[in-house]
């Protein structure tokens, strides 16, 4: 299964093979090294880690995503003051 079809399967809420999930997670981690605040990539990372049973790593990613969302909320409200 290619990375694109794996991503499409995840976006559609479908399960992917373990090998496909591991491959996709590797691709996402490489992309996140270049763009660590990419929210859509972090969300895909979280879905894959959940599928792979990576509980501790998943929690770290959820915390990172939460902090990015909170930072984004602060920035967006500052513009409107």
Backbone as CSV, one residue per row, in Angstrom:
resi,resn,N_x,N_y,N_z,CA_x,CA_y,CA_z,C_x,C_y,C_z
1,UNK,0.846,-1.163,0.000,0.000,0.000,0.000,0.896,1.231,0.000
2,UNK,0.641,2.171,-0.893,1.474,3.364,-0.968,1.119,4.330,0.147
3,UNK,2.011,5.303,0.380,1.759,6.281,1.434,0.498,7.078,1.146
4,UNK,0.263,7.406,-0.127,-0.919,8.181,-0.458,-2.184,7.385,-0.202
5,UNK,-2.219,6.135,-0.596,-3.426,5.355,-0.356,-3.620,5.095,1.140
6,UNK,-2.538,5.006,1.885,-2.648,4.863,3.333,-3.257,6.122,3.928
7,UNK,-2.779,7.278,3.504,-3.319,8.544,4.006,-4.784,8.681,3.638
8,UNK,-5.135,8.292,2.414,-6.536,8.359,2.001,-7.392,7.426,2.843
9,UNK,-6.891,6.239,3.138,-7.630,5.298,3.976,-7.849,5.870,5.366
10,UNK,-6.813,6.485,5.921,-6.946,7.085,7.251,-7.937,8.233,7.231
11,UNK,-7.889,9.042,6.181,-8.814,10.162,6.087,-10.257,9.671,6.004
12,UNK,-10.453,8.512,5.409,-11.787,7.935,5.296,-12.162,7.094,6.509
13,UNK,-11.282,7.033,7.505,-11.561,6.278,8.713,-11.392,4.778,8.545
14,UNK,-10.746,4.356,7.484,-10.545,2.934,7.232,-9.266,2.459,7.917
15,UNK,-9.253,1.209,8.290,-8.046,0.621,8.864,-7.047,0.348,7.743
16,UNK,-5.775,0.453,8.038,-4.731,0.113,7.082,-3.896,-0.997,7.692
17,UNK,-3.107,-1.654,6.858,-2.264,-2.731,7.360,-1.213,-2.157,8.305
18,UNK,-0.703,-3.011,9.162,0.332,-2.577,10.096,1.558,-2.076,9.342
19,UNK,1.966,-2.795,8.297,3.118,-2.359,7.505,2.849,-0.999,6.874
20,UNK,1.644,-0.826,6.350,1.277,0.452,5.740,1.279,1.568,6.762
21,UNK,0.790,1.280,7.960,0.753,2.284,9.024,2.167,2.663,9.458
22,UNK,3.045,1.674,9.574,4.437,1.943,9.964,5.124,2.780,8.886
23,UNK,4.912,2.425,7.626,5.512,3.191,6.526,5.009,4.628,6.529
24,UNK,3.705,4.797,6.663,3.116,6.133,6.671,3.616,6.939,7.860
25,UNK,3.720,6.314,9.031,4.211,7.005,10.220,5.651,7.469,10.011
26,UNK,6.465,6.637,9.405,7.848,7.025,9.102,7.899,8.241,8.192
27,UNK,7.046,8.252,7.166,6.971,9.399,6.260,6.543,10.657,7.000
28,UNK,5.537,10.516,7.858,5.023,11.667,8.604,6.082,12.206,9.558
29,UNK,6.780,11.317,10.249,7.828,11.769,11.179,8.924,12.531,10.438
30,UNK,9.278,12.074,9.247,10.280,12.781,8.442,9.770,14.164,8.043
31,UNK,8.508,14.249,7.664,7.921,15.539,7.298,7.827,16.470,8.502
32,UNK,7.518,15.908,9.666,7.412,16.724,10.873,8.767,17.269,11.322
33,UNK,9.856,16.610,10.949,11.179,17.158,11.247,11.380,18.477,10.521
34,UNK,10.822,18.579,9.319,10.941,19.793,8.525,9.909,20.843,8.922
35,UNK,8.727,20.397,9.373,7.621,21.302,9.691,6.926,20.804,10.965
36,UNK,7.556,21.007,12.132,7.055,20.410,13.378,5.713,20.943,13.859
37,UNK,5.238,22.054,13.313,3.965,22.620,13.751,2.846,22.388,12.748
38,UNK,3.013,21.414,11.875,2.009,21.096,10.859,0.893,20.287,11.513
39,UNK,-0.213,20.956,11.808,-1.313,20.330,12.547,-1.910,19.133,11.806
40,UNK,-2.187,19.220,10.503,-2.737,18.031,9.819,-1.808,16.816,9.904
41,UNK,-0.493,17.045,9.813,0.450,15.922,9.941,0.428,15.345,11.344
42,UNK,0.349,16.196,12.351,0.298,15.697,13.726,-0.976,14.889,13.939
43,UNK,-2.079,15.332,13.378,-3.334,14.587,13.518,-3.223,13.214,12.850
44,UNK,-2.590,13.147,11.667,-2.382,11.846,11.017,-1.456,10.982,11.853
45,UNK,-0.419,11.596,12.425,0.505,10.869,13.293,-0.249,10.250,14.465
46,UNK,-1.139,10.997,15.069,-1.911,10.507,16.210,-2.785,9.324,15.811
47,UNK,-3.455,9.422,14.673,-4.300,8.301,14.218,-3.471,7.041,13.980
48,UNK,-2.307,7.213,13.362,-1.447,6.056,13.101,-0.916,5.449,14.393
49,UNK,-0.476,6.287,15.305,0.041,5.779,16.579,-1.050,5.047,17.354
50,UNK,-2.270,5.537,17.266,-3.388,4.859,17.914,-3.583,3.480,17.300
51,UNK,-3.549,3.419,15.990,-3.713,2.130,15.314,-2.599,1.158,15.662
52,UNK,-1.395,1.689,15.851,-0.237,0.845,16.145,-0.083,0.546,17.637
53,UNK,-0.953,1.110,18.472,-0.892,0.855,19.908,0.241,1.566,20.613
54,UNK,0.686,2.685,20.071,1.802,3.438,20.634,1.264,4.473,21.629
55,UNK,0.794,4.000,22.766,0.053,4.821,23.715,0.866,5.995,24.264
56,UNK,2.058,5.751,24.745,2.864,6.824,25.340,3.209,7.884,24.297
57,UNK,3.613,7.444,23.117,3.958,8.374,22.056,2.728,9.155,21.598
58,UNK,1.596,8.478,21.556,0.344,9.113,21.169,0.006,10.235,22.139
59,UNK,0.168,9.987,23.433,-0.130,11.014,24.440,0.766,12.232,24.262
60,UNK,2.036,12.011,23.961,2.952,13.125,23.724,2.498,13.951,22.520
61,UNK,2.065,13.280,21.469,1.617,13.981,20.265,0.325,14.743,20.509
62,UNK,-0.564,14.168,21.294,-1.822,14.862,21.635,-1.503,16.123,22.440
63,UNK,-0.587,16.045,23.377,-0.202,17.230,24.150,0.411,18.305,23.259
64,UNK,1.264,17.878,22.329,1.871,18.837,21.403,0.801,19.499,20.541
65,UNK,-0.136,18.695,20.043,-1.215,19.237,19.222,-2.063,20.211,20.036
66,UNK,-2.368,19.846,21.259,-3.170,20.723,22.122,-2.471,22.059,22.352
67,UNK,-1.170,22.014,22.598,-0.448,23.265,22.842,-0.408,24.117,21.581
68,UNK,-0.278,23.503,20.411,-0.290,24.264,19.167,-1.642,24.912,18.927
69,UNK,-2.702,24.186,19.224,-4.038,24.731,19.042,-4.252,25.896,20.000
70,UNK,-3.810,25.748,21.241,-3.956,26.827,22.219,-3.131,28.042,21.809
71,UNK,-1.931,27.829,21.300,-1.103,28.939,20.827,-1.802,29.632,19.669
72,UNK,-2.351,28.843,18.762,-3.075,29.396,17.625,-4.289,30.194,18.053
73,UNK,-4.979,29.728,19.074,-6.139,30.458,19.590,-5.714,31.816,20.131
74,UNK,-4.621,31.846,20.868,-4.127,33.108,21.409,-3.742,34.087,20.313
75,UNK,-3.086,33.577,19.283,-2.689,34.436,18.179,-3.896,34.975,17.438
76,UNK,-4.883,34.131,17.206,-6.044,34.572,16.442,-6.876,35.586,17.210
77,UNK,-6.952,35.451,18.537,-7.722,36.429,19.298,-6.976,37.735,19.444
78,UNK,-5.652,37.711,19.425,-4.866,38.940,19.511,-5.122,39.832,18.297
79,UNK,-5.303,39.244,17.136,-5.533,40.026,15.930,-6.805,40.841,16.010
80,UNK,-7.788,40.364,16.741,-9.106,40.995,16.751,-9.286,41.985,17.900
81,UNK,-8.278,42.204,18.690,-8.390,43.164,19.806,-8.127,44.561,19.346
